[in-house]
Amino acid sequence: MESIQFIGTSPNALANLIDEKIKSQLDELKTKFTLKEPDDFLTRKETAELLKISYVCLHDWCNKGILHPYKMGNKTYFSRKEITETMFNSNKQ
């Protein structure tokens, strides 16, 4: 092992240098890696309740392409993320 001698550096100054370097590395990692939120899927009932609309309106919105349903067997689900994006983008127009 190599030995390193710090002449003229106090223990507190050394600790501060190490802290600064670690913080800069962590900040760099934070900018490169972001956690992705898992996409939550809602049933027809949950979607209608969330949007405060009827099943008929929900069906119409699917036919018009406003919402995109996901079918699994005889079940229908909607992506919460897509619903949020659709509603947010429609308010901008």
N, CA and C atoms as a LAMMPS dump frame, in Angstrom:
ITEM: TIMESTEP
0
ITEM: NUMBER OF ATOMS
279
ITEM: BOX BOUNDS ff ff ff
-5.0000000000000000e+02 5.0000000000000000e+02
-5.0000000000000000e+02 5.0000000000000000e+02
-5.0000000000000000e+02 5.0000000000000000e+02
ITEM: ATOMS id mol type element x y z
1 1 1 N 0.829 -1.189 0
2 1 2 C 0 0 0
3 1 3 C 0.869 1.246 0
4 2 1 N 0.381 2.218 -0.674
5 2 2 C 1.069 3.502 -0.667
6 2 3 C 0.621 4.3 0.538
7 3 1 N 1.508 5.086 1.051
8 3 2 C 1.107 5.992 2.121
9 3 3 C 1.119 7.403 1.564
10 4 1 N 0.139 8.167 1.982
11 4 2 C 0.025 9.542 1.534
12 4 3 C 0.147 10.429 2.762
13 5 1 N 0.989 11.412 2.666
14 5 2 C 1.153 12.341 3.774
15 5 3 C 0.58 13.694 3.39
16 6 1 N -0.209 14.228 4.279
17 6 2 C -0.797 15.545 4.065
18 6 3 C -0.094 16.508 5.013
19 7 1 N 0.809 17.249 4.452
20 7 2 C 1.565 18.204 5.253
21 7 3 C 0.865 19.55 5.181
22 8 1 N 0.603 20.119 6.31
23 8 2 C -0.021 21.435 6.359
24 8 3 C -1.524 21.397 6.167
25 9 1 N -2.138 20.209 6.221
26 9 2 C -3.584 20.094 6.079
27 9 3 C -4.149 19.592 7.396
28 10 1 N -5.084 20.331 7.92
29 10 2 C -5.693 19.915 9.188
30 10 3 C -6.705 18.806 8.916
31 11 1 N -7.031 18.021 9.921
32 11 2 C -8.036 16.97 9.743
33 11 3 C -9.388 17.528 9.286
34 12 1 N -9.779 18.687 9.796
35 12 2 C -11.054 19.293 9.377
36 12 3 C -11.01 19.722 7.917
37 13 1 N -9.904 20.289 7.479
38 13 2 C -9.77 20.705 6.083
39 13 3 C -9.819 19.489 5.163
40 14 1 N -9.175 18.395 5.577
41 14 2 C -9.203 17.158 4.789
42 14 3 C -10.621 16.61 4.706
43 15 1 N -11.328 16.615 5.831
44 15 2 C -12.715 16.13 5.856
45 15 3 C -13.594 16.985 4.944
46 16 1 N -13.386 18.29 4.957
47 16 2 C -14.162 19.178 4.089
48 16 3 C -13.894 18.917 2.613
49 17 1 N -12.645 18.671 2.26
50 17 2 C -12.298 18.354 0.867
51 17 3 C -12.975 17.065 0.417
52 18 1 N -12.95 16.076 1.296
53 18 2 C -13.596 14.794 0.97
54 18 3 C -15.1 14.988 0.816
55 19 1 N -15.717 15.732 1.735
56 19 2 C -17.159 15.998 1.658
57 19 3 C -17.533 16.692 0.354
58 20 1 N -16.764 17.694 -0.03
59 20 2 C -17.047 18.431 -1.258
60 20 3 C -16.974 17.522 -2.48
61 21 1 N -15.964 16.667 -2.511
62 21 2 C -15.798 15.758 -3.649
63 21 3 C -16.951 14.755 -3.719
64 22 1 N -17.338 14.224 -2.574
65 22 2 C -18.449 13.259 -2.542
66 22 3 C -19.746 13.938 -2.974
67 23 1 N -19.994 15.144 -2.484
68 23 2 C -21.209 15.866 -2.862
69 23 3 C -21.256 16.147 -4.358
70 24 1 N -20.128 16.518 -4.935
71 24 2 C -20.115 16.79 -6.375
72 24 3 C -20.369 15.504 -7.171
73 25 1 N -19.835 14.39 -6.711
74 25 2 C -20.066 13.113 -7.385
75 25 3 C -21.534 12.702 -7.271
76 26 1 N -22.137 12.901 -6.101
77 26 2 C -23.548 12.57 -5.92
78 26 3 C -24.441 13.451 -6.787
79 27 1 N -24.11 14.726 -6.872
80 27 2 C -24.889 15.626 -7.734
81 27 3 C -24.818 15.188 -9.188
82 28 1 N -23.654 14.764 -9.621
83 28 2 C -23.488 14.283 -10.988
84 28 3 C -24.318 13.022 -11.22
85 29 1 N -24.32 12.123 -10.251
86 29 2 C -25.128 10.907 -10.372
87 29 3 C -26.617 11.231 -10.424
88 30 1 N -27.06 12.187 -9.632
89 30 2 C -28.475 12.569 -9.618
90 30 3 C -28.927 13.085 -10.973
91 31 1 N -28.061 13.824 -11.656
92 31 2 C -28.442 14.355 -12.955
93 31 3 C -28.477 13.271 -14.026
94 32 1 N -27.666 12.243 -13.87
95 32 2 C -27.604 11.185 -14.883
96 32 3 C -28.667 10.112 -14.687
97 33 1 N -29.023 9.845 -13.453
98 33 2 C -29.952 8.766 -13.162
99 33 3 C -31.179 9.306 -12.45
100 34 1 N -32.338 9.085 -13.075
101 34 2 C -33.587 9.456 -12.437
102 34 3 C -34.439 8.207 -12.31
103 35 1 N -35.106 8.093 -11.205
104 35 2 C -35.979 6.947 -10.999
105 35 3 C -37.232 7.118 -11.835
106 36 1 N -37.644 6.067 -12.463
107 36 2 C -38.861 6.099 -13.241
108 36 3 C -40.007 5.618 -12.362
109 37 1 N -41.096 6.371 -12.428
110 37 2 C -42.266 5.976 -11.662
111 37 3 C -42.946 4.827 -12.391
112 38 1 N -43.368 3.82 -11.644
113 38 2 C -44.08 2.736 -12.308
114 38 3 C -45.428 3.239 -12.817
115 39 1 N -45.83 2.748 -13.964
116 39 2 C -47.106 3.165 -14.533
117 39 3 C -48.218 2.403 -13.824
118 40 1 N -49.189 3.123 -13.362
119 40 2 C -50.308 2.57 -12.632
120 40 3 C -51.46 2.369 -13.613
121 41 1 N -52.066 1.191 -13.617
122 41 2 C -53.186 0.926 -14.509
123 41 3 C -54.48 0.903 -13.719
124 42 1 N -55.485 1.584 -14.265
125 42 2 C -56.776 1.712 -13.607
126 42 3 C -57.837 0.928 -14.357
127 43 1 N -58.82 0.424 -13.617
128 43 2 C -59.953 -0.25 -14.243
129 43 3 C -60.872 0.802 -14.855
130 44 1 N -61.888 0.346 -15.577
131 44 2 C -62.864 1.275 -16.147
132 44 3 C -63.552 2.073 -15.049
133 45 1 N -63.907 1.38 -13.974
134 45 2 C -64.599 2.035 -12.863
135 45 3 C -63.71 3.105 -12.223
136 46 1 N -62.453 2.755 -11.941
137 46 2 C -61.518 3.707 -11.331
138 46 3 C -61.276 4.911 -12.24
139 47 1 N -61.183 4.646 -13.546
140 47 2 C -60.952 5.726 -14.509
141 47 3 C -62.148 6.664 -14.572
142 48 1 N -63.349 6.086 -14.635
143 48 2 C -64.562 6.904 -14.681
144 48 3 C -64.69 7.737 -13.406
145 49 1 N -64.384 7.148 -12.257
146 49 2 C -64.457 7.88 -10.996
147 49 3 C -63.397 8.983 -10.936
148 50 1 N -62.193 8.689 -11.409
149 50 2 C -61.12 9.678 -11.414
150 50 3 C -61.494 10.886 -12.261
151 51 1 N -62.059 10.628 -13.442
152 51 2 C -62.406 11.699 -14.37
153 51 3 C -63.799 12.274 -14.118
154 52 1 N -64.537 11.62 -13.214
155 52 2 C -65.915 12.052 -12.894
156 52 3 C -66.789 12.057 -14.148
157 53 1 N -66.725 10.934 -14.872
158 53 2 C -67.532 10.765 -16.081
159 53 3 C -68.24 9.417 -16.009
160 54 1 N -69.225 9.232 -16.881
161 54 2 C -69.968 7.969 -16.925
162 54 3 C -69.216 6.953 -17.789
163 55 1 N -69.671 5.7 -17.704
164 55 2 C -69.083 4.656 -18.551
165 55 3 C -69.33 4.953 -20.03
166 56 1 N -70.498 5.54 -20.337
167 56 2 C -70.838 5.883 -21.724
168 56 3 C -69.848 6.932 -22.253
169 57 1 N -69.575 7.935 -21.438
170 57 2 C -68.615 8.975 -21.841
171 57 3 C -67.221 8.371 -21.996
172 58 1 N -66.848 7.496 -21.083
173 58 2 C -65.548 6.828 -21.165
174 58 3 C -65.433 6.044 -22.464
175 59 1 N -66.497 5.332 -22.823
176 59 2 C -66.526 4.569 -24.071
177 59 3 C -66.397 5.506 -25.279
178 60 1 N -67.124 6.626 -25.237
179 60 2 C -67.031 7.614 -26.327
180 60 3 C -65.616 8.158 -26.476
181 61 1 N -64.986 8.473 -25.358
182 61 2 C -63.615 9.009 -25.393
183 61 3 C -62.647 7.99 -25.989
184 62 1 N -62.883 6.714 -25.707
185 62 2 C -62.034 5.664 -26.298
186 62 3 C -62.249 5.606 -27.81
187 63 1 N -63.513 5.684 -28.24
188 63 2 C -63.818 5.646 -29.675
189 63 3 C -63.252 6.862 -30.407
190 64 1 N -63.225 8.005 -29.747
191 64 2 C -62.703 9.231 -30.358
192 64 3 C -61.18 9.314 -30.282
193 65 1 N -60.556 8.389 -29.564
194 65 2 C -59.101 8.376 -29.456
195 65 3 C -58.559 9.294 -28.375
196 66 1 N -59.433 9.809 -27.533
197 66 2 C -58.985 10.679 -26.45
198 66 3 C -58.236 9.856 -25.402
199 67 1 N -58.766 8.688 -25.097
200 67 2 C -58.112 7.763 -24.165
201 67 3 C -57.782 6.472 -24.893
202 68 1 N -56.725 5.82 -24.462
203 68 2 C -56.283 4.582 -25.079
204 68 3 C -56.47 3.427 -24.085
205 69 1 N -57.433 2.518 -24.355
206 69 2 C -57.641 1.396 -23.439
207 69 3 C -56.641 0.262 -23.692
208 70 1 N -56.323 -0.461 -22.646
209 70 2 C -55.479 -1.647 -22.746
210 70 3 C -56.339 -2.842 -22.361
211 71 1 N -56.409 -3.815 -23.25
212 71 2 C -57.246 -4.994 -23.018
213 71 3 C -56.38 -6.154 -22.551
214 72 1 N -56.854 -6.817 -21.51
215 72 2 C -56.233 -8.058 -21.035
216 72 3 C -57.353 -9.053 -20.817
217 73 1 N -57.487 -9.954 -21.781
218 73 2 C -58.621 -10.874 -21.729
219 73 3 C -59.894 -10.079 -21.926
220 74 1 N -60.823 -10.214 -20.979
221 74 2 C -62.061 -9.442 -21.078
222 74 3 C -62.055 -8.22 -20.16
223 75 1 N -60.899 -7.851 -19.668
224 75 2 C -60.742 -6.686 -18.785
225 75 3 C -60.158 -5.516 -19.573
226 76 1 N -60.561 -4.32 -19.193
227 76 2 C -60.059 -3.104 -19.826
228 76 3 C -59.385 -2.24 -18.775
229 77 1 N -58.193 -1.748 -19.097
230 77 2 C -57.432 -0.905 -18.175
231 77 3 C -56.978 0.357 -18.898
232 78 1 N -56.705 1.384 -18.099
233 78 2 C -56.209 2.65 -18.622
234 78 3 C -54.975 3.048 -17.838
235 79 1 N -54.013 3.631 -18.529
236 79 2 C -52.773 4.082 -17.906
237 79 3 C -53.011 5.418 -17.197
238 80 1 N -52.736 5.462 -15.899
239 80 2 C -52.902 6.711 -15.142
240 80 3 C -51.998 7.809 -15.724
241 81 1 N -50.784 7.413 -16.12
242 81 2 C -49.844 8.381 -16.687
243 81 3 C -50.401 8.984 -17.975
244 82 1 N -50.951 8.15 -18.857
245 82 2 C -51.516 8.638 -20.108
246 82 3 C -52.74 9.517 -19.864
247 83 1 N -53.559 9.152 -18.88
248 83 2 C -54.734 9.96 -18.545
249 83 3 C -54.285 11.345 -18.088
250 84 1 N -53.303 11.377 -17.2
251 84 2 C -52.794 12.646 -16.686
252 84 3 C -52.221 13.493 -17.814
253 85 1 N -51.419 12.878 -18.691
254 85 2 C -50.828 13.615 -19.812
255 85 3 C -51.909 14.134 -20.76
256 86 1 N -52.917 13.304 -21.033
257 86 2 C -53.999 13.7 -21.941
258 86 3 C -54.778 14.869 -21.37
259 87 1 N -55.116 14.793 -20.102
260 87 2 C -55.895 15.86 -19.476
261 87 3 C -55.065 17.136 -19.369
262 88 1 N -53.773 17.007 -19.069
263 88 2 C -52.914 18.173 -18.962
264 88 3 C -52.742 18.847 -20.311
265 89 1 N -52.538 18.047 -21.369
266 89 2 C -52.332 18.6 -22.706
267 89 3 C -53.625 19.208 -23.267
268 90 1 N -54.765 18.639 -22.913
269 90 2 C -56.025 19.193 -23.432
270 90 3 C -56.34 20.536 -22.783
271 91 1 N -55.849 20.765 -21.56
272 91 2 C -56.078 22.051 -20.883
273 91 3 C -55.215 23.152 -21.479
274 92 1 N -54.102 22.809 -22.115
275 92 2 C -53.21 23.801 -22.711
276 92 3 C -53.78 24.399 -23.988
277 93 1 N -54.64 23.642 -24.662
278 93 2 C -55.142 24.082 -25.961
279 93 3 C -56.216 25.116 -25.84
